[in-house]
Amino acid sequence: MFQVSVGGCNSRHPEPYVMFRPKGLSEYLLLIVKTKAAFSIGQQELTVDADCAIIIPPDLPYRYQSVSGDYINDWIHFSCDSDSVWSELLLPLCTPIPLPDPSRFSMFLQQIFWERNYGSSRFRTENVSLLMQLLMHNLADAYRHRNSQRRYSPYYSRLQTLRLTMQSQPDRSYEADRIAENLGISTSYFQHLYTEFFGISFQSDRIRMRIEYARQLLAGTSLPIRLIAEMCGYSSEVHFYRQFKAHGGMTPAEYRDCSSTGKRS
């Protein structure tokens, strides 16, 4: 369970800026650093680049200051029920964590602050804790992929949007060469980035999404299979049957029958 006491977004401090707490805080501090800064945490000296996060534990002296120009960050003071959360998440403290999409993490904080200050009193505490868990899980994932190409790629957020669109609109036509052209890159480089970012090829992911949507329609509606094939982006019912069976071991009709009788594994 996480509890949030105070925080802010896009806090801007004119140069020169120094924050010094010789006794630290009684709570954890999470910073999303948006401009390069010099840190001193305990006995550790380090430089934190822009678009990095860092978590400082309670009661640890720290100091940070701008390196050049104004200093900007998002920040939040919080506590948690158990300090073991960091080892469970494999999320290090006092360590800069490069963020592949900083605006998304700022969005998490904004939503936390909204729930903390203006959310329903009935669900406020639980919602804040759940949003903090989501934030920490994403920070742990960012740390795990800190050396991945997605950290530095300007295409990562655009491919995230593409993947969400494919998931919600599987009936549309998604051609790798056309998408690559819109991104201004080669088709082979687009396919490489997609696999690097998401751990699955573009073509395989597109088919997976279509088949998954087809399964939902087969199990939850009485729509004709021909229409379901069209709704999943297939112009050929035969092609739909082939791909469906290749990914599930049974035809769409067999899948629907098993779903209706509860025999599907």
N, C-alpha and C positions, 0 to 999 in steps of 0.2 A: 504494500500500500504506500503510495506516494502522497505527500502533502506539500502544497505550494503556499508560500507566504507572500512573496512579492516578486515583481519582475518588470521588464520593459522591452520594447522592440525599437530597433533603429535609434538607439541612444547615441547622440552625436556630441563629442567633446572637442573643442578647438585645441589645436596645438599651442603650447606643450601640455600634455595631459598625463597625470600620474595618479594611479589608484594604489594606496598602500594600507594594508591592514596587518600590523605587526603581530596580532594575535589571531588572525584569521576570522572566520565566521563561526557561529554556532550551528550553521546549516551547511549543506552542500551548495556549491555555486556552479552553475552551468553557464558558460559563455559561448556564444556564436560570434566569433571574431570576424569582422567584415573588412578590417584594415590591418595591415601588418603591425605587430606589436612585440615588445620585449617583455618577457615574463621572468620573475624570480619567485619560485614556489618552494618553500623550505630552503634546502641547500641547492636546489636545482635552478640553473640558468638556461633559458631557452628562448628562441625566437619563434613566434607563432605567425604563420602566413595568413593572409586574408582567406576567408571562406573555410575556416577550420573551427571545430568545437573543442572545448576543453572543460573537464569537470574537476573541480578542486574540492577535496573533502573538508569536513568541519575541523576547526581548531588548528589549521595549518597556516602559518604566516605566508602572505603572498604580496606581490607587488607587480603591477604591469603598467606599461606606459607606451604612448605612441612612438613610432619610429620616424615617420615623416608624414606631415599633414595631420588632418583631424583624425580622431579615433572614433570608430563606430562599432557598436556591437548590439546583439540581443543578449539578455541576461535573465536569470531566474534563480531565486533562492528556494531550496526545497529540502525536505527530509524524507526518509523512507524507513519502513519498519525493520529492515534487516540489511546490514552491510554486506551480507553474502550475495546480494543481487549482482554485484560487479563481477564476482568470480563465476556466477551462473551464466551471465551474459557474455563472459570473456571480454568485458569492456574495461579498459585500463583507466585509471585516474591520473591526473596531472600529465596527460599525454595528448598532444594535438591530434585531432581526428579530421583529416581532409573530408570535406563534404562534396559529393558529386553534384548536388542540386541544392545550394544554400537556401534558395527561396522556399523550397518545400519545408525545410526545417524551421524557417521563420514562420511559415504558415501554421505548423504544429504549435509553436509558442503562442501565436495570436489566438488560436482556438482555446488553448489552455487558459489564457488570461481572460478570454470572454466567458468561459464557463466559471472560472474562479470569481469573477466580479459580477456577472449578469445572468448566469445560468439559473435554472430552476433550483430552488433551495432544497427540494426533495431529492434531487439526483446530483447536486453539485459536487459533493465530496467524491462520490464514486466516479463521476465523469472525469473529473480532474485527474484522478489516479489512473484511470484507463488511458487517458490521453498521454499521460507521462510515461506509462508503460510502452505505448506505441512509439513515442519519441525515443525512448531508450533502446527499443528493439531496432529502430532505424539507425541510431547511432552505432550500435553494435554491428549492424550489417555494413555500414559505411567503413568502420574500422577494419572489418574482415576483408573488404574489397579495396583497401586503401592503395594498393599497388596496381589495381585494375585499370585498364584503359579508359573505363567510363569516368574515372575521377577527373580526367583532363579533357574529355571530349566535349565539344560544343553541341554534339548531336544527341547526347544522352536524354535530355528532357524531351526533345522532339520525338525520339523513338519511344519514350514512355507514353507520350500522348497517342502516337500511332497504335501502340499495343492495346491501350484502353479502348480506342475507337474500333479496332478489329474485334475486340471482345464484345462490345455492345452492339456492333452492326456487322455481324458475320455474313450478311447477304451481299454486301458490297464487293466490288472487284478490287483486289489488292495485288498489283503487279510489281514485282521487285524493281524492274527497270524504270517504271514510271515514278515510283517512290524515290528511287535514287536520283532521278533527274530533278525532281522537286527539291531534294536536299542539296543538289549541286555536287554530287559525288558519283563515283562509278558504281555499277551494280554489284560488282564483286566486293568493293569496300563496304557498301551498305550491308550486304549479307554477312560479312566478317564482323562488323560492329554489332549487328543484331544478335549473333551467336555469342559474342564476347560479353555483351551486356546482360543477356537473359538466359544463357546456358542452353539454348535451343535454337535451331535454325529457323529462319523466317518461314520457310515453306512448311516445316513440321509444325510450327506454332499455329500457323493459319489453319492447317487441316485439323489440328487438335481442337481449336476453338469451334470450328464448324461441327465436328462430330459431337462435341460436348453439348452444344446447343441442340443438335438433332436429338440426342438422347433425352434432353429435357422435354422436348416437344412430343417425342414418341411416348414417353412415360406419363406425361401430364395432360395430353390433349387427344382428341379423336380425329385430328386433321389427317387428310389423306397423305400418304407417304410422298406422293408426287409433289404436293404443295410444300411439305416439310423440306424436301430437297431444294426447292426454289428459295425458300426462306433462309436456307443455310448457304446460299450462294452457288448452288450447283445448277448449271444449265442442262445437264444430262442426268436423268434418273439412274441410268446404268452406271455412270461414273460415281454417283453418290453411293449406290449399293456396294460397289467394289471397295471404295475407300472406307466405308463404314465397317464392312466385314473384315478388312485388313487390320483395323484398329481395335476391333472388339471380338472377333472370332465368330460373329453371328450376323445375319442380315438384319436390316431395320425391322422387318416384320417379326422375326424371331425375338428380337430385343423387346418389342412392344408386347408380344405374347408373354414373355418371361416377366416383364414388369407388371402386367395385369394379374398374373397368378402368384407373384411374390417369389418366384424361383430364381430370379436373377441374383448372381453372387455379388 
